[in-house]
Amino acid sequence: MSVPLRCFFGWAGNILYPGDCRVCEAPLTTLTRVPVCDTCLAASHPFEAEIYCVQCRTPFLSRAVLDQQGCCSLCRLGARGFDAAYSSGEYDGPLRKLIHLFKYQGVYSLERTLVDRLSDALPRDQLFDLLVPVPMHWWRRLLRGRNHAENLARALAKRTGIAFSNPVRRKKLTKAQAQVSRAQRRRNVQGVFAVRPAAEVKGKRILLVDDVLTTGSTAAACAAALKRAGAAHVAVITIARVDRRAWVEPLMKPRGRAATAS
């Protein structure tokens, strides 16, 4: 069965037979296009941190990794690629399940809810010329039926009035970032993105749109391609962000004899 037909029958089934919430599994009490209860739709798990980089918003356990301006080493070296990062919440709990339902299980009726989250994360003190989705390779898009980042970016453009553009292409098919280690993610996307020759990005302030920010490697590589093409400023906005403090905590612990003996 094709993706559109599967989505149609899933949508019709949700209306005729509401069943259980696909997040908390509680019985749904009303007819709805969205197979998620109101409580889970409204659930918020904000991304909060006392210590974070003022540019990329990466949270840290210690202020020692930041300079006097509050920037981390990657941002100081320009290794991030993007100039700022915004997210509506942590990639955990109900929000993570909502993203999975939308991205992997074809519950496209969740688009409005997820665009609401993107809109909430949009900085009100910044102006952007273009909304640009992180591109998907044509073969992976054929298999999935759509580029979810593109759909989110188009919907957010309609919501905000910021122009939508799709100037970046993915030149080669790589392993999905979720299938490689954290250390390999940056290498996995090196040289993958290119800006189309006819694209007008020079001097533009661009907001990259994606669903989740994990290590930031994909967004950084995409932003770097836009910067090489002349973009003046590239920020990234996502529905959710992975809290990486637990990943780096072991690296920040003192390494003495007791540590090496264990």
BAFI-3210 file (N, C-alpha, C; in Angstrom, 3 decimals, decimal comma, padded with zeros to 6 digits):
// residues 262
n [1|2|3|4|5|6|7|8|9|10|11|12|13|14|15|16|17|18|19|20|21|22|23|24|25|26|27|28|29|30|31|32|33|34|35|36|37|38|39|40|41|42|43|44|45|46|47|48|49|50|51|52|53|54|55|56|57|58|59|60|61|62|63|64|65|66|67|68|69|70|71|72|73|74|75|76|77|78|79|80|81|82|83|84|85|86|87|88|89|90|91|92|93|94|95|96|97|98|99|100|101|102|103|104|105|106|107|108|109|110|111|112|113|114|115|116|117|118|119|120|121|122|123|124|125|126|127|128|129|130|131|132|133|134|135|136|137|138|139|140|141|142|143|144|145|146|147|148|149|150|151|152|153|154|155|156|157|158|159|160|161|162|163|164|165|166|167|168|169|170|171|172|173|174|175|176|177|178|179|180|181|182|183|184|185|186|187|188|189|190|191|192|193|194|195|196|197|198|199|200|201|202|203|204|205|206|207|208|209|210|211|212|213|214|215|216|217|218|219|220|221|222|223|224|225|226|227|228|229|230|231|232|233|234|235|236|237|238|239|240|241|242|243|244|245|246|247|248|249|250|251|252|253|254|255|256|257|258|259|260|261|262]
n.u [000,845|000,548|002,214|000,534|-002,076|-001,996|-001,760|-004,230|-006,118|-005,294|-005,882|-008,695|-009,426|-008,723|-010,694|-013,125|-012,742|-011,550|-009,855|-006,858|-004,642|-001,701|000,564|000,441|-001,257|-003,759|-007,362|-008,947|-011,347|-012,782|-013,772|-011,246|-008,721|-006,181|-004,345|-003,796|-004,000|-005,336|-003,839|-001,256|-000,628|-000,383|001,634|004,647|008,110|010,405|013,569|016,042|018,738|021,313|023,854|025,172|026,235|026,242|025,897|025,489|023,812|024,324|024,181|026,175|028,139|029,892|031,161|033,702|034,303|033,541|034,201|034,954|032,927|030,963|030,977|031,390|034,172|033,956|032,302|033,889|035,987|034,683|033,684|031,113|029,527|026,851|025,242|023,556|021,257|018,024|015,479|012,402|011,987|013,106|014,412|012,712|010,459|006,919|007,199|009,258|008,030|005,906|007,279|008,403|006,081|005,152|007,345|008,220|006,027|004,013|001,979|000,747|-001,046|-000,171|001,296|000,511|000,593|003,337|004,449|003,482|005,136|007,620|007,123|006,849|009,480|010,755|012,864|011,909|013,245|014,797|015,359|014,650|015,454|014,961|013,425|014,772|014,778|016,544|018,053|017,052|018,368|017,529|016,874|016,358|014,226|012,379|011,895|010,758|008,675|008,323|010,005|010,342|011,357|011,152|008,361|007,672|009,056|007,788|005,203|005,759|006,665|004,312|002,956|004,483|005,154|007,684|009,847|009,876|012,454|014,384|017,286|019,439|021,047|021,442|024,258|025,140|024,236|024,235|024,896|022,225|022,231|021,539|022,463|025,162|028,088|028,527|031,011|031,507|029,661|030,166|032,090|030,546|028,848|030,461|031,184|028,793|026,655|025,461|024,976|022,510|023,321|021,748|020,573|019,601|021,211|023,109|024,205|021,944|019,900|019,442|017,282|017,617|015,668|014,768|013,894|015,050|017,818|020,819|023,866|024,470|025,922|024,906|023,368|025,445|027,095|025,374|024,863|027,434|027,777|025,921|027,063|029,442|028,362|027,710|025,842|024,799|024,160|023,409|021,132|019,734|016,704|014,814|012,373|012,954|015,675|018,513|019,647|022,877|024,476|024,752|026,280|028,796|029,590|031,168|033,633|034,415|034,999|037,428|040,537|042,164|044,345|042,484|040,463|041,656|042,138|039,739]
n.v [-001,187|002,227|005,145|007,542|006,363|004,680|006,560|007,850|005,846|005,395|007,861|007,955|005,742|006,613|008,522|007,097|004,993|005,749|004,563|004,022|006,409|007,115|007,710|007,693|005,594|005,735|005,523|007,103|009,642|011,180|011,806|012,130|013,459|013,172|010,736|011,035|011,903|014,888|015,656|014,592|015,876|018,461|018,264|019,388|019,487|021,322|022,481|022,962|024,592|025,530|026,222|027,031|027,315|030,508|030,813|028,336|027,128|024,762|022,677|022,556|021,021|022,455|025,780|026,141|025,341|027,353|030,552|034,007|035,385|033,532|031,499|028,242|025,996|024,925|026,740|029,018|028,316|028,210|025,831|024,920|025,828|026,810|029,838|030,183|028,379|027,044|025,513|023,876|022,086|019,342|016,332|013,995|011,970|012,593|014,400|013,364|010,985|012,004|013,128|010,821|009,452|011,143|011,230|008,590|006,871|007,827|009,566|012,118|014,029|015,239|017,394|020,131|020,471|020,072|022,123|024,227|023,967|024,574|027,229|028,361|028,226|030,012|032,791|035,966|038,314|038,304|038,580|036,932|036,042|033,796|030,570|027,447|024,043|021,249|019,234|016,111|013,128|012,172|009,474|008,433|010,049|009,121|006,577|007,139|008,797|011,478|014,554|015,299|017,544|019,462|019,684|020,685|023,106|024,452|024,725|026,282|028,569|029,517|030,118|032,150|033,996|034,258|033,810|030,733|028,546|026,251|025,717|023,985|020,932|017,402|015,754|013,109|009,786|008,861|006,972|006,931|009,363|008,394|005,849|005,763|006,241|008,756|009,957|009,548|011,030|013,665|013,219|011,680|013,414|015,179|017,232|016,602|018,282|020,745|023,948|024,912|026,094|028,229|029,296|031,916|033,044|034,699|037,052|036,679|036,159|033,206|030,608|027,439|024,492|021,673|018,465|017,328|018,157|016,706|015,929|018,097|017,952|017,504|019,842|021,699|021,061|021,583|024,297|025,288|024,904|026,743|029,105|029,154|029,717|032,310|033,171|035,361|034,917|032,069|030,237|027,583|025,829|023,623|021,104|019,654|018,954|016,997|016,257|016,439|016,354|014,142|012,518|013,711|013,902|011,750|012,330|014,636|014,098|013,875|012,273|010,097|007,916|006,245|006,232|005,051|002,573|001,310]
n.w [000,000|-000,819|000,587|000,796|000,702|002,919|004,935|004,636|005,281|007,897|009,057|008,675|010,209|012,774|013,257|013,100|014,888|017,705|019,705|021,627|023,178|021,417|022,717|025,651|025,987|027,121|027,027|024,268|024,301|022,577|019,139|016,774|014,565|015,320|016,877|019,676|023,068|024,662|026,876|026,465|024,087|024,974|026,763|028,159|028,008|028,724|027,433|029,565|031,208|033,470|032,828|029,792|026,352|024,908|022,228|020,642|022,384|023,714|026,554|029,571|032,196|033,690|034,089|033,297|030,735|029,090|027,548|028,465|027,257|027,237|025,366|023,905|023,149|020,550|019,220|019,425|017,753|015,379|014,520|014,689|012,609|012,361|013,566|015,722|017,854|018,342|020,258|021,120|023,187|025,295|023,928|024,788|026,746|026,255|024,056|022,497|021,685|020,184|018,011|016,896|016,128|014,119|012,335|011,771|011,824|010,272|011,213|010,240|010,904|013,150|012,463|012,768|015,562|016,057|014,566|016,034|018,261|017,106|016,389|018,919|019,755|018,161|017,956|019,092|018,845|016,629|013,103|010,049|006,686|005,145|005,426|005,652|004,930|006,358|004,020|002,449|001,079|-002,264|-002,651|-000,099|000,530|-001,336|-000,339|002,175|001,538|002,029|002,966|006,145|007,461|005,481|005,146|007,669|007,604|005,484|006,533|008,784|007,525|006,332|008,652|009,811|007,860|006,883|004,136|002,330|001,284|-000,674|-000,994|-000,653|-001,374|-000,868|-001,637|-001,690|-000,697|002,611|005,625|007,970|010,564|013,057|012,966|013,266|015,347|017,945|017,645|014,974|013,582|012,647|010,645|008,967|007,614|006,293|003,553|002,315|001,703|-000,619|-002,098|-004,387|-007,673|-008,711|-006,504|-004,313|-001,840|-000,866|001,445|002,986|005,892|007,424|008,527|009,485|009,370|011,247|012,722|015,111|017,164|017,674|017,971|016,471|014,171|011,543|011,080|011,303|009,106|006,984|007,411|007,042|004,284|003,311|004,295|002,819|000,384|000,690|002,610|005,191|007,868|009,719|011,430|013,459|013,935|015,890|016,765|019,041|021,312|022,032|025,242|026,011|028,229|029,892|028,300|028,147|030,756|031,996|030,818|032,005|034,601|037,221|036,543|038,230|040,181|041,343|039,488|037,273|038,215|038,402]
ca.u [000,000|001,350|002,216|-000,685|-003,239|-001,852|-002,071|-005,659|-006,847|-004,988|-006,649|-010,107|-009,587|-008,662|-011,962|-014,201|-012,432|-010,486|-008,898|-006,051|-003,613|-000,485|001,686|000,289|-002,126|-005,051|-008,442|-009,370|-012,776|-013,427|-013,358|-010,153|-007,782|-004,881|-004,507|-003,068|-004,891|-005,030|-002,796|000,050|-000,384|-000,016|002,752|005,834|009,338|011,294|015,005|016,536|020,093|021,871|025,117|025,093|026,903|025,298|025,704|024,863|022,889|024,670|024,320|027,396|028,127|030,801|031,429|035,109|034,430|033,102|035,076|034,356|031,700|029,991|030,999|032,136|035,352|033,572|031,809|035,042|036,774|033,855|033,430|029,681|028,920|025,705|025,485|022,687|020,379|016,818|014,649|011,256|011,979|014,070|014,045|012,440|009,068|005,882|007,639|010,002|007,067|005,169|008,165|008,506|004,819|005,107|008,457|008,422|004,798|003,068|000,876|001,009|-001,989|000,530|002,115|000,143|001,102|004,784|004,747|003,246|006,350|008,642|006,763|007,154|010,931|011,259|013,258|011,124|014,108|015,631|014,687|015,226|014,999|014,551|013,316|015,380|014,802|017,706|017,613|017,121|018,760|016,335|016,524|015,725|012,920|011,510|011,521|009,919|007,494|008,383|011,035|009,586|011,868|010,599|006,957|007,645|009,524|006,730|004,110|006,228|006,706|002,940|002,575|005,252|005,337|009,069|009,891|010,414|013,373|014,997|018,477|020,507|020,806|022,347|024,923|025,326|023,504|025,077|024,168|021,474|023,043|021,194|023,103|026,607|028,441|028,636|032,305|031,496|028,605|030,715|032,708|029,495|028,188|031,432|031,108|027,548|025,689|025,871|023,930|022,214|023,948|020,819|019,980|019,949|021,406|024,161|023,774|020,675|019,822|018,738|016,909|017,519|014,597|014,859|013,060|015,799|019,245|021,491|025,217|024,571|026,817|024,182|023,064|026,702|027,547|024,436|025,112|028,726|027,555|025,242|028,028|030,355|027,615|027,552|024,841|025,364|023,872|022,651|020,725|018,974|015,586|014,305|011,310|013,546|017,131|019,001|020,481|024,110|025,297|025,045|027,305|030,116|029,904|032,326|034,866|034,739|035,365|038,880|041,109|043,291|044,650|041,274|039,695|042,314|042,147|038,412]
ca.v [000,000|003,436|005,975|008,359|005,538|004,222|007,708|008,121|004,843|005,623|009,047|007,574|004,846|007,388|009,214|006,134|004,172|006,504|003,676|004,526|007,409|006,459|008,092|007,171|004,423|005,947|005,531|008,392|009,812|011,981|011,549|013,038|013,099|012,954|009,643|011,376|012,612|016,310|015,794|014,326|016,931|019,690|018,005|020,182|019,116|022,351|022,245|023,935|024,391|026,697|026,547|026,680|028,220|031,537|030,749|027,095|026,719|023,451|022,735|021,983|020,772|023,394|027,007|026,148|025,073|028,541|031,708|035,110|035,767|032,455|030,607|026,995|025,935|024,678|027,999|029,931|027,892|028,234|024,455|024,621|026,096|027,703|030,967|030,085|027,203|027,211|024,306|024,096|021,204|018,249|015,146|013,000|011,900|012,677|015,113|012,405|010,051|012,725|013,239|009,485|009,164|011,965|010,976|007,187|006,088|008,430|010,298|013,465|014,962|015,904|018,486|021,417|020,500|020,212|023,476|025,079|023,906|025,354|028,635|028,778|028,328|031,053|033,985|037,130|039,479|038,068|038,600|036,003|036,216|032,521|029,314|026,424|022,728|020,375|018,377|014,656|012,551|011,829|008,059|008,258|010,700|008,216|005,476|007,630|009,445|012,920|015,089|015,878|018,888|020,357|019,935|021,560|024,438|025,082|025,094|027,388|029,742|030,020|030,629|033,335|034,942|034,203|033,113|029,381|028,275|024,923|025,896|023,041|019,535|016,405|015,239|011,666|009,048|008,407|006,294|007,820|009,749|007,547|004,548|005,866|006,700|010,202|010,389|009,428|011,828|014,796|012,685|011,102|014,451|016,079|017,333|016,003|019,292|021,769|024,919|024,910|027,259|029,344|029,723|033,266|033,039|035,645|038,140|036,371|035,592|031,952|029,756|026,026|023,806|020,219|017,980|017,117|018,471|015,732|016,478|019,315|017,747|017,695|021,264|022,418|020,832|022,281|025,721|025,606|025,003|028,022|030,168|029,192|030,326|033,735|033,521|036,239|034,388|030,819|029,660|026,345|025,663|022,253|020,846|019,169|018,849|015,959|016,742|015,655|016,461|012,799|011,909|014,282|013,894|010,910|012,938|015,790|013,655|013,781|010,960|009,819|006,518|005,487|006,089|004,111|001,237|000,707]
ca.w [000,000|-000,907|001,791|000,918|001,031|004,299|005,795|004,563|006,059|009,304|009,471|008,759|011,347|014,012|013,445|013,327|016,062|018,358|020,348|022,734|022,889|020,927|023,574|027,015|025,869|027,775|026,042|023,726|024,603|021,536|017,766|016,466|013,505|015,955|017,838|020,899|023,988|024,860|027,903|025,842|023,102|025,686|027,673|027,843|028,686|028,202|027,494|030,530|031,709|034,142|032,168|028,386|025,425|024,489|020,777|020,180|023,450|024,259|028,016|030,126|033,627|034,341|033,356|032,902|029,297|028,376|027,684|029,204|026,565|027,391|024,193|024,041|022,288|019,162|018,651|019,301|016,595|014,178|014,090|014,715|011,304|012,525|014,465|016,893|017,816|019,147|020,346|022,001|024,340|025,346|023,155|025,815|027,168|025,227|022,855|021,674|021,087|019,145|016,849|016,289|015,454|012,911|011,420|011,406|011,778|009,338|011,837|009,741|011,524|014,235|011,933|013,365|016,931|016,038|014,086|017,209|019,077|016,395|016,496|020,290|019,906|017,269|018,717|018,684|018,656|015,451|011,807|009,084|005,304|004,552|006,165|004,793|005,576|006,168|002,911|002,504|-000,206|-003,038|-002,502|001,219|000,450|-002,078|000,549|003,267|000,997|002,238|003,839|007,251|007,728|004,462|005,480|008,835|007,199|004,685|007,438|009,617|006,652|006,236|009,961|010,204|006,764|006,402|002,851|002,293|000,188|-000,585|-001,820|-000,344|-001,750|-000,296|-002,826|-001,674|000,327|003,707|006,684|008,843|011,714|014,199|012,801|013,477|016,692|018,107|017,113|013,517|012,969|011,906|009,418|008,120|006,809|005,677|002,105|001,831|001,281|-001,574|-002,430|-005,816|-008,313|-008,931|-005,233|-003,879|-000,389|-000,509|002,306|003,643|007,237|007,147|009,652|009,110|010,101|011,344|013,821|016,340|017,188|018,546|018,138|015,685|013,031|010,284|010,962|011,097|007,735|006,114|007,601|006,424|002,844|003,090|004,538|001,670|-000,726|000,951|003,620|006,217|009,202|009,651|012,715|013,302|014,863|015,911|017,732|020,285|021,359|022,941|026,339|025,913|029,425|030,411|027,453|028,394|032,182|032,329|030,332|032,836|035,939|037,413|036,256|039,114|040,303|041,647|038,272|036,362|038,812|038,349]
c.u [000,881|001,230|000,967|-001,921|-003,186|-002,197|-003,568|-006,435|-006,552|-005,777|-008,124|-010,360|-009,569|-009,983|-013,064|-013,994|-011,260|-009,433|-008,171|-005,057|-002,329|000,745|001,565|-000,602|-003,418|-006,150|-008,768|-010,882|-013,520|-012,945|-012,320|-009,323|-006,434|-005,023|-003,702|-004,008|-004,431|-003,898|-001,413|000,387|000,124|001,196|003,992|007,007|010,408|012,765|015,620|017,946|020,565|023,132|025,025|025,836|025,880|025,028|024,942|023,874|023,144|024,835|025,606|027,248|028,971|031,007|032,866|035,286|034,030|034,105|034,343|033,062|030,614|029,935|031,821|033,284|034,989|033,067|032,951|035,863|035,991|033,492|031,948|029,051|027,759|025,992|024,637|021,808|019,221|016,021|013,525|011,307|013,038|013,525|013,855|010,940|008,080|006,339|008,418|009,036|006,255|005,998|008,282|007,228|004,739|006,136|008,504|007,129|003,688|001,877|001,051|000,017|-001,362|001,308|001,799|000,692|002,607|005,213|004,480|004,504|007,478|008,381|007,079|008,652|011,530|011,623|012,538|011,984|015,034|014,772|015,420|014,626|014,404|014,422|013,763|015,366|016,142|017,304|017,802|017,557|017,528|015,922|015,839|014,348|011,934|011,019|010,547|008,645|007,468|009,614|010,317|010,052|011,301|009,138|006,823|008,044|008,459|005,583|004,511|006,311|005,319|002,516|003,218|005,359|006,769|009,097|010,499|011,352|014,004|016,285|019,565|020,115|021,833|022,959|025,048|024,562|024,491|024,241|023,391|022,306|022,765|021,902|024,607|026,867|028,530|029,926|032,316|030,526|029,150|031,338|031,648|028,851|029,166|031,296|029,824|026,614|026,297|024,686|023,751|022,756|023,020|020,225|020,488|020,019|022,435|023,580|022,510|020,883|018,887|018,475|016,702|016,475|014,832|014,028|013,815|017,257|019,906|022,913|025,370|025,421|026,126|023,881|024,322|027,183|026,665|024,667|026,415|028,587|026,880|026,188|029,003|029,688|027,292|026,504|025,495|025,228|023,028|022,398|019,930|017,877|015,059|013,176|011,916|015,054|017,516|019,890|021,731|024,963|025,669|026,141|028,693|030,524|031,086|033,645|035,330|035,117|036,885|039,373|042,356|043,564|043,408|040,473|040,319|042,295|040,816|038,178]
c.v [001,237|004,239|006,837|007,560|005,066|005,340|007,988|007,139|004,987|006,790|008,697|006,673|005,577|008,085|008,228|005,334|004,808|005,647|004,329|005,571|006,683|006,837|007,442|005,942|004,549|005,973|006,951|008,510|010,614|011,538|012,581|012,531|012,712|011,874|009,844|012,185|014,055|016,512|015,607|015,378|018,201|019,508|018,765|019,703|020,086|021,997|023,330|023,565|025,666|027,171|026,102|027,713|029,231|031,494|029,505|026,528|025,306|023,555|022,052|021,831|021,788|024,627|027,060|025,935|026,283|029,677|032,845|035,604|034,696|031,506|029,363|026,971|025,724|025,949|028,994|029,593|027,939|026,851|024,108|024,825|027,060|028,738|030,931|028,858|027,410|025,904|024,556|023,223|020,133|017,035|013,974|012,985|011,980|013,372|014,194|011,437|010,723|012,833|011,897|009,111|009,907|011,511|009,546|006,392|006,748|009,122|011,778|014,497|015,686|017,134|019,819|021,542|020,745|021,575|024,489|025,122|024,702|026,848|029,174|029,011|029,458|032,303|035,228|038,358|039,329|038,098|037,675|036,243|034,934|031,431|028,203|025,078|022,034|019,336|016,892|014,153|012,030|010,371|007,808|008,919|009,807|007,088|005,938|008,307|010,945|013,280|015,838|017,292|019,887|020,687|020,885|022,984|025,169|025,560|026,276|028,676|030,358|030,683|031,994|034,394|035,027|033,366|031,721|029,247|026,910|024,909|024,844|021,637|018,643|015,636|013,724|011,044|008,542|007,600|007,325|008,117|008,873|006,193|004,590|006,424|008,219|010,725|010,395|010,376|012,987|014,326|012,188|012,131|015,439|016,052|016,812|017,043|020,281|022,681|024,943|026,194|028,463|029,890|031,101|033,311|034,073|036,814|037,872|035,871|034,383|031,190|028,344|025,341|022,303|019,768|017,893|017,534|017,525|016,232|017,804|019,160|017,995|019,176|022,064|022,273|021,571|023,794|026,146|025,754|026,334|029,202|030,284|029,851|031,793|034,129|034,327|035,659|033,133|030,313|028,389|026,298|024,248|022,143|020,483|019,084|017,776|016,605|015,869|015,725|015,092|012,127|012,417|014,229|012,995|011,546|014,077|015,395|013,561|012,363|010,759|008,326|005,678|005,239|005,054|002,702|000,541|000,036]
c.w [000,000|000,383|001,891|001,298|002,476|005,265|005,815|005,420|007,555|009,858|009,649|009,961|012,675|014,301|013,824|014,605|016,815|019,057|021,506|022,249|022,496|021,747|024,949|027,092|026,663|026,716|025,572|023,873|023,548|020,164|017,360|015,297|014,099|017,025|019,121|021,782|024,182|025,870|027,302|024,792|023,776|026,585|027,218|028,669|028,205|028,368|028,368|030,981|032,378|033,442|030,713|027,550|024,907|022,991|020,355|021,190|023,966|025,773|028,474|031,627|034,381|033,461|032,845|031,397|028,460|028,555|028,398|028,563|026,662|026,225|024,476|023,027|020,822|018,488|018,475|018,063|015,287|013,676|014,054|013,341|011,410|013,613|015,728|016,737|018,787|019,115|021,340|023,244|024,256|024,597|024,114|026,080|026,014|023,947|021,934|020,974|019,980|017,867|016,145|015,543|014,125|011,880|010,907|011,234|010,974|009,961|011,486|010,267|012,716|013,770|012,601|014,777|016,951|015,503|015,194|018,074|018,419|016,539|017,889|020,479|019,074|018,065|018,203|018,422|017,447|014,186|010,849|007,707|004,735|005,608|005,238|005,512|005,380|005,120|003,183|001,127|-000,938|-002,832|-001,156|001,236|-000,293|-001,178|001,636|002,773|001,167|003,056|004,950|007,572|006,729|004,752|006,669|008,459|006,389|005,590|008,324|008,796|006,499|007,540|010,239|009,113|006,274|005,124|003,005|001,101|000,411|-001,406|-001,655|-000,794|-001,073|-001,453|-002,850|-000,517|001,368|004,690|007,489|010,084|012,929|014,152|013,010|014,873|016,732|017,494|015,583|012,836|012,152|010,597|008,441|007,195|006,190|004,155|001,498|001,212|000,297|-001,859|-003,943|-006,453|-008,456|-007,638|-004,839|-002,356|000,055|000,293|003,094|005,072|007,159|008,445|009,127|009,980|010,077|012,539|015,135|016,144|018,173|018,836|017,409|014,443|011,694|010,058|010,671|009,653|006,741|006,197|006,950|004,916|002,495|003,296|003,370|000,466|-000,467|001,959|004,740|007,621|009,028|011,065|012,431|014,352|014,752|016,931|019,084|020,152|022,364|023,998|026,399|027,163|029,984|029,590|027,813|029,853|032,520|031,908|031,224|034,249|036,062|037,171|037,123|039,165|040,565|040,406|037,361|036,903|038,653|037,021]
res [m|s|v|p|l|r|c|f|f|g|w|a|g|n|i|l|y|p|g|d|c|r|v|c|e|a|p|l|t|t|l|t|r|v|p|v|c|d|t|c|l|a|a|s|h|p|f|e|a|e|i|y|c|v|q|c|r|t|p|f|l|s|r|a|v|l|d|q|q|g|c|c|s|l|c|r|l|g|a|r|g|f|d|a|a|y|s|s|g|e|y|d|g|p|l|r|k|l|i|h|l|f|k|y|q|g|v|y|s|l|e|r|t|l|v|d|r|l|s|d|a|l|p|r|d|q|l|f|d|l|l|v|p|v|p|m|h|w|w|r|r|l|l|r|g|r|n|h|a|e|n|l|a|r|a|l|a|k|r|t|g|i|a|f|s|n|p|v|r|r|k|k|l|t|k|a|q|a|q|v|s|r|a|q|r|r|r|n|v|q|g|v|f|a|v|r|p|a|a|e|v|k|g|k|r|i|l|l|v|d|d|v|l|t|t|g|s|t|a|a|a|c|a|a|a|l|k|r|a|g|a|a|h|v|a|v|i|t|i|a|r|v|d|r|r|a|w|v|e|p|l|m|k|p|r|g|r|a|a|t|a|s]
***
